[in-house]
Amino acid sequence: MKDRELTEKIILEAVGNIIENDGFEKLGVNAIAQRAGVSKVLIYRYFGGIDELIAQYL
């Protein structure tokens, strides 16, 4: 698995973790970045924004 693929997987797992443990209303780029251990800039670079990130998760 390439670094980008692994990082995307970690980010998407963080999305699921936040939804399951904290609720959908707590889902945001800041929370995702913190949970995944990545920067907000990286999330925007890989996914474009929260809407695209959620779409990928679903």
MMTF fields as JSON, N, C-alpha, C and O atoms, coordinates in Angstrom:
{
  "mmtfVersion": "1.0.0",
  "mmtfProducer": "UNKNOWN",
  "numBonds": 231,
  "numAtoms": 232,
  "numGroups": 58,
  "numChains": 1,
  "numModels": 1,
  "chainsPerModel": [1],
  "groupsPerChain": [58],
  "chainIdList": ["A"],
  "bondAtomList": [4, 2, 8, 6, 12, 10, 16, 14, 20, 18, 24, 22, 28, 26, 32, 30, 36, 34, 40, 38, 44, 42, 48, 46, 52, 50, 56, 54, 60, 58, 64, 62, 68, 66, 72, 70, 76, 74, 80, 78, 84, 82, 88, 86, 92, 90, 96, 94, 100, 98, 104, 102, 108, 106, 112, 110, 116, 114, 120, 118, 124, 122, 128, 126, 132, 130, 136, 134, 140, 138, 144, 142, 148, 146, 152, 150, 156, 154, 160, 158, 164, 162, 168, 166, 172, 170, 176, 174, 180, 178, 184, 182, 188, 186, 192, 190, 196, 194, 200, 198, 204, 202, 208, 206, 212, 210, 216, 214, 220, 218, 224, 222, 228, 226],
  "bondOrderList": [1, 1, 1, 1, 1, 1, 1, 1, 1, 1, 1, 1, 1, 1, 1, 1, 1, 1, 1, 1, 1, 1, 1, 1, 1, 1, 1, 1, 1, 1, 1, 1, 1, 1, 1, 1, 1, 1, 1, 1, 1, 1, 1, 1, 1, 1, 1, 1, 1, 1, 1, 1, 1, 1, 1, 1, 1],
  "groupList": [{"groupName": "MET", "atomNameList": ["N", "CA", "C", "O"], "elementList": ["N", "C", "C", "O"], "formalChargeList": [0, 0, 0, 0], "bondAtomList": [1, 0, 2, 1, 3, 2], "bondOrderList": [1, 1, 2], "singleLetterCode": "M", "chemCompType": "L-PEPTIDE LINKING"}, {"groupName": "LYS", "atomNameList": ["N", "CA", "C", "O"], "elementList": ["N", "C", "C", "O"], "formalChargeList": [0, 0, 0, 0], "bondAtomList": [1, 0, 2, 1, 3, 2], "bondOrderList": [1, 1, 2], "singleLetterCode": "K", "chemCompType": "L-PEPTIDE LINKING"}, {"groupName": "ASP", "atomNameList": ["N", "CA", "C", "O"], "elementList": ["N", "C", "C", "O"], "formalChargeList": [0, 0, 0, 0], "bondAtomList": [1, 0, 2, 1, 3, 2], "bondOrderList": [1, 1, 2], "singleLetterCode": "D", "chemCompType": "L-PEPTIDE LINKING"}, {"groupName": "ARG", "atomNameList": ["N", "CA", "C", "O"], "elementList": ["N", "C", "C", "O"], "formalChargeList": [0, 0, 0, 0], "bondAtomList": [1, 0, 2, 1, 3, 2], "bondOrderList": [1, 1, 2], "singleLetterCode": "R", "chemCompType": "L-PEPTIDE LINKING"}, {"groupName": "GLU", "atomNameList": ["N", "CA", "C", "O"], "elementList": ["N", "C", "C", "O"], "formalChargeList": [0, 0, 0, 0], "bondAtomList": [1, 0, 2, 1, 3, 2], "bondOrderList": [1, 1, 2], "singleLetterCode": "E", "chemCompType": "L-PEPTIDE LINKING"}, {"groupName": "LEU", "atomNameList": ["N", "CA", "C", "O"], "elementList": ["N", "C", "C", "O"], "formalChargeList": [0, 0, 0, 0], "bondAtomList": [1, 0, 2, 1, 3, 2], "bondOrderList": [1, 1, 2], "singleLetterCode": "L", "chemCompType": "L-PEPTIDE LINKING"}, {"groupName": "THR", "atomNameList": ["N", "CA", "C", "O"], "elementList": ["N", "C", "C", "O"], "formalChargeList": [0, 0, 0, 0], "bondAtomList": [1, 0, 2, 1, 3, 2], "bondOrderList": [1, 1, 2], "singleLetterCode": "T", "chemCompType": "L-PEPTIDE LINKING"}, {"groupName": "ILE", "atomNameList": ["N", "CA", "C", "O"], "elementList": ["N", "C", "C", "O"], "formalChargeList": [0, 0, 0, 0], "bondAtomList": [1, 0, 2, 1, 3, 2], "bondOrderList": [1, 1, 2], "singleLetterCode": "I", "chemCompType": "L-PEPTIDE LINKING"}, {"groupName": "ALA", "atomNameList": ["N", "CA", "C", "O"], "elementList": ["N", "C", "C", "O"], "formalChargeList": [0, 0, 0, 0], "bondAtomList": [1, 0, 2, 1, 3, 2], "bondOrderList": [1, 1, 2], "singleLetterCode": "A", "chemCompType": "L-PEPTIDE LINKING"}, {"groupName": "VAL", "atomNameList": ["N", "CA", "C", "O"], "elementList": ["N", "C", "C", "O"], "formalChargeList": [0, 0, 0, 0], "bondAtomList": [1, 0, 2, 1, 3, 2], "bondOrderList": [1, 1, 2], "singleLetterCode": "V", "chemCompType": "L-PEPTIDE LINKING"}, {"groupName": "GLY", "atomNameList": ["N", "CA", "C", "O"], "elementList": ["N", "C", "C", "O"], "formalChargeList": [0, 0, 0, 0], "bondAtomList": [1, 0, 2, 1, 3, 2], "bondOrderList": [1, 1, 2], "singleLetterCode": "G", "chemCompType": "PEPTIDE LINKING"}, {"groupName": "ASN", "atomNameList": ["N", "CA", "C", "O"], "elementList": ["N", "C", "C", "O"], "formalChargeList": [0, 0, 0, 0], "bondAtomList": [1, 0, 2, 1, 3, 2], "bondOrderList": [1, 1, 2], "singleLetterCode": "N", "chemCompType": "L-PEPTIDE LINKING"}, {"groupName": "PHE", "atomNameList": ["N", "CA", "C", "O"], "elementList": ["N", "C", "C", "O"], "formalChargeList": [0, 0, 0, 0], "bondAtomList": [1, 0, 2, 1, 3, 2], "bondOrderList": [1, 1, 2], "singleLetterCode": "F", "chemCompType": "L-PEPTIDE LINKING"}, {"groupName": "GLN", "atomNameList": ["N", "CA", "C", "O"], "elementList": ["N", "C", "C", "O"], "formalChargeList": [0, 0, 0, 0], "bondAtomList": [1, 0, 2, 1, 3, 2], "bondOrderList": [1, 1, 2], "singleLetterCode": "Q", "chemCompType": "L-PEPTIDE LINKING"}, {"groupName": "SER", "atomNameList": ["N", "CA", "C", "O"], "elementList": ["N", "C", "C", "O"], "formalChargeList": [0, 0, 0, 0], "bondAtomList": [1, 0, 2, 1, 3, 2], "bondOrderList": [1, 1, 2], "singleLetterCode": "S", "chemCompType": "L-PEPTIDE LINKING"}, {"groupName": "TYR", "atomNameList": ["N", "CA", "C", "O"], "elementList": ["N", "C", "C", "O"], "formalChargeList": [0, 0, 0, 0], "bondAtomList": [1, 0, 2, 1, 3, 2], "bondOrderList": [1, 1, 2], "singleLetterCode": "Y", "chemCompType": "L-PEPTIDE LINKING"}],
  "groupTypeList": [0, 1, 2, 3, 4, 5, 6, 4, 1, 7, 7, 5, 4, 8, 9, 10, 11, 7, 7, 4, 11, 2, 10, 12, 4, 1, 5, 10, 9, 11, 8, 7, 8, 13, 3, 8, 10, 9, 14, 1, 9, 5, 7, 15, 3, 15, 12, 10, 10, 7, 2, 4, 5, 7, 8, 13, 15, 5],
  "groupIdList": [1, 2, 3, 4, 5, 6, 7, 8, 9, 10, 11, 12, 13, 14, 15, 16, 17, 18, 19, 20, 21, 22, 23, 24, 25, 26, 27, 28, 29, 30, 31, 32, 33, 34, 35, 36, 37, 38, 39, 40, 41, 42, 43, 44, 45, 46, 47, 48, 49, 50, 51, 52, 53, 54, 55, 56, 57, 58],
  "secStructList": [7, 7, 2, 2, 2, 2, 2, 2, 2, 2, 2, 2, 2, 2, 2, 2, 2, 2, 2, 2, 2, 2, 7, 4, 4, 4, 7, 7, 2, 2, 2, 2, 2, 2, 2, 2, 6, 7, 7, 2, 2, 2, 2, 2, 2, 2, 2, 1, 1, 2, 2, 2, 2, 2, 2, 2, 2, 7],
  "xCoordList": [0.854, 0.0, 0.902, 1.872, 0.566, 1.345, 1.04, 0.011, 1.959, 1.79, 0.477, -0.225, 0.137, -1.099, -2.31, -3.223, -2.318, -3.44, -3.584, -4.696, -2.482, -2.509, -3.02, -3.829, -2.554, -2.998, -4.484, -5.2, -4.962, -6.392, -7.209, -8.265, -6.72, -7.409, -7.475, -8.517, -6.388, -6.351, -7.337, -8.038, -7.389, -8.317, -9.758, -10.578, -10.074, -11.444, -11.819, -12.969, -10.869, -11.132, -11.414, -12.253, -10.722, -10.965, -12.376, -13.041, -12.838, -14.212, -15.195, -16.087, -15.035, -15.922, -15.865, -16.891, -14.681, -14.506, -15.228, -15.878, -15.122, -15.8, -17.31, -18.015, -17.808, -19.256, -19.774, -20.79, -19.085, -19.532, -19.427, -20.317, -18.35, -18.096, -18.591, -18.969, -18.589, -18.913, -20.181, -20.754, -20.609, -21.795, -21.442, -20.395, -22.334, -22.114, -21.92, -21.176, -22.591, -22.501, -21.101, -20.779, -20.279, -18.903, -17.897, -16.709, -18.389, -17.515, -17.1, -17.952, -15.83, -15.283, -13.832, -13.211, -13.305, -11.928, -10.946, -9.997, -11.161, -10.258, -10.266, -9.209, -11.456, -11.572, -10.976, -10.3, -11.228, -10.699, -9.175, -8.512, -8.626, -7.169, -6.533, -5.518, -7.132, -6.59, -6.659, -5.683, -7.795, -7.969, -7.044, -6.519, -6.844, -6.014, -4.525, -3.682, -4.207, -2.808, -2.192, -1.005, -3.015, -2.54, -2.928, -3.664, -2.434, -2.782, -4.085, -4.477, -4.739, -5.951, -5.622, -6.413, -4.465, -4.048, -4.001, -4.411, -3.507, -3.429, -4.819, -5.025, -5.759, -7.135, -7.707, -8.314, -7.514, -8.011, -7.3, -7.924, -6.012, -5.259, -5.768, -5.93, -6.016, -6.426, -7.906, -8.276, -8.756, -10.198, -10.923, -12.08, -10.284, -10.912, -11.761, -11.909, -12.315, -13.157, -13.979, -13.911, -14.748, -15.513, -16.579, -16.812, -17.226, -18.275, -17.719, -18.305, -16.597, -15.975, -15.472, -15.529, -14.988, -14.493, -15.625, -15.473, -16.748, -17.908, -18.403, -18.749, -18.44, -18.877, -17.975, -18.464, -16.668, -15.732, -15.967, -15.876, -16.269, -16.504, -17.736, -17.739, -18.783, -20.035, -19.885, -20.831],
  "yCoordList": [-1.175, 0.0, 1.241, 1.321, 2.192, 3.426, 4.335, 4.197, 5.268, 6.195, 6.961, 7.09, 7.472, 8.243, 7.365, 7.781, 6.16, 5.249, 4.943, 4.923, 4.707, 4.42, 5.627, 5.481, 6.806, 8.024, 8.257, 8.614, 8.061, 8.215, 7.232, 7.585, 6.008, 4.994, 5.419, 5.272, 5.937, 6.401, 7.546, 7.593, 8.464, 9.597, 9.108, 9.557, 8.202, 7.684, 6.888, 6.931, 6.171, 5.467, 6.461, 6.201, 7.592, 8.635, 9.188, 9.457, 9.359, 9.821, 8.851, 9.27, 7.567, 6.562, 6.539, 6.394, 6.679, 6.679, 7.846, 7.681, 9.019, 10.2, 10.028, 10.317, 9.565, 9.379, 8.384, 8.633, 7.267, 6.216, 6.625, 6.321, 7.31, 7.6, 8.958, 9.115, 9.94, 11.303, 11.847, 12.829, 11.214, 11.669, 12.509, 13.153, 12.487, 13.179, 14.678, 15.312, 15.245, 16.696, 17.14, 18.323, 16.238, 16.566, 16.41, 16.688, 15.963, 15.71, 17.023, 17.805, 17.261, 18.449, 18.2, 17.261, 19.032, 18.839, 18.888, 18.105, 19.79, 19.867, 18.561, 18.031, 18.045, 16.802, 15.623, 14.777, 15.574, 14.478, 14.526, 13.504, 15.711, 15.863, 15.442, 14.745, 15.866, 15.513, 14.009, 13.404, 13.403, 11.966, 11.144, 10.115, 11.6, 10.854, 11.152, 10.421, 12.231, 12.596, 13.211, 13.035, 13.937, 14.609, 16.084, 16.501, 16.858, 18.276, 18.488, 17.665, 19.606, 19.969, 20.173, 19.819, 20.737, 20.983, 19.676, 19.627, 18.631, 17.331, 16.802, 16.243, 16.964, 16.525, 17.271, 16.661, 18.584, 19.366, 18.98, 18.952, 18.685, 18.285, 16.944, 16.781, 15.999, 14.663, 14.575, 13.843, 15.313, 15.142, 16.392, 16.3, 17.542, 18.761, 19.485, 20.705, 18.769, 19.381, 18.336, 17.145, 18.798, 17.889, 17.126, 15.946, 17.788, 17.115, 15.943, 14.86, 16.162, 15.095, 13.972, 12.795, 14.358, 13.373, 12.477, 11.257, 13.077, 12.299, 11.397, 10.24, 11.914, 11.106, 9.891, 8.796, 10.07, 8.94, 7.933, 6.724, 8.437, 7.549, 6.689, 5.491, 7.32, 6.596, 5.661, 4.956],
  "zCoordList": [0.0, 0.0, 0.0, 0.754, -0.849, -0.942, 0.241, 0.903, 0.492, 1.616, 1.539, 2.543, 0.358, 0.225, 0.521, 1.235, -0.022, 0.221, 1.704, 2.231, 2.367, 3.799, 4.58, 5.496, 4.22, 4.902, 4.677, 5.613, 3.447, 3.164, 3.998, 4.524, 4.116, 4.92, 6.384, 7.023, 6.913, 8.306, 8.512, 9.523, 7.557, 7.652, 7.623, 8.425, 6.717, 6.626, 7.878, 8.316, 8.449, 9.706, 10.828, 11.691, 10.821, 11.821, 11.676, 12.676, 10.437, 10.195, 10.845, 11.583, 10.574, 11.153, 12.664, 13.327, 13.205, 14.651, 15.298, 16.33, 14.703, 15.251, 15.175, 16.142, 14.046, 13.892, 14.924, 15.572, 15.078, 15.997, 17.462, 18.256, 17.824, 19.234, 19.709, 20.87, 18.81, 19.223, 18.574, 19.045, 17.508, 16.795, 15.578, 15.525, 14.61, 13.341, 13.533, 12.786, 14.538, 14.757, 15.179, 15.066, 15.654, 16.066, 14.921, 15.083, 13.768, 12.633, 11.979, 11.557, 11.896, 11.25, 10.893, 11.391, 10.042, 9.584, 10.752, 10.793, 11.694, 12.854, 13.641, 13.984, 13.924, 14.697, 13.939, 14.524, 12.645, 11.826, 11.803, 11.984, 11.58, 11.528, 12.846, 12.862, 13.938, 15.252, 15.477, 15.92, 15.176, 15.402, 14.509, 14.934, 13.267, 12.316, 12.471, 11.952, 13.189, 13.356, 12.108, 11.833, 11.355, 10.144, 10.208, 11.102, 9.268, 9.228, 8.456, 7.63, 8.744, 8.005, 6.528, 5.654, 6.263, 4.878, 4.096, 2.936, 4.722, 4.058, 3.73, 2.653, 4.626, 4.37, 3.172, 2.292, 3.134, 1.997, 0.706, -0.355, 0.778, -0.415, -0.948, -2.158, -0.068, -0.502, -0.862, -1.78, -0.15, -0.32, -0.812, -1.222, -0.782, -1.272, -0.249, -0.326, 0.697, 1.719, 2.442, 2.138, 3.392, 4.247, 3.466, 3.729, 2.508, 1.738, 0.939, 0.921, 0.285, -0.49, 0.419, 0.066, 1.576, 2.536, 3.026, 3.096, 3.36, 3.808, 2.683, 2.923, 1.47, 0.324, 0.148, -0.128, 0.303, 0.2, 1.319, 1.106, 2.507, 3.645, 3.408, 3.69, 2.885, 2.665, 1.49, 1.138]
}
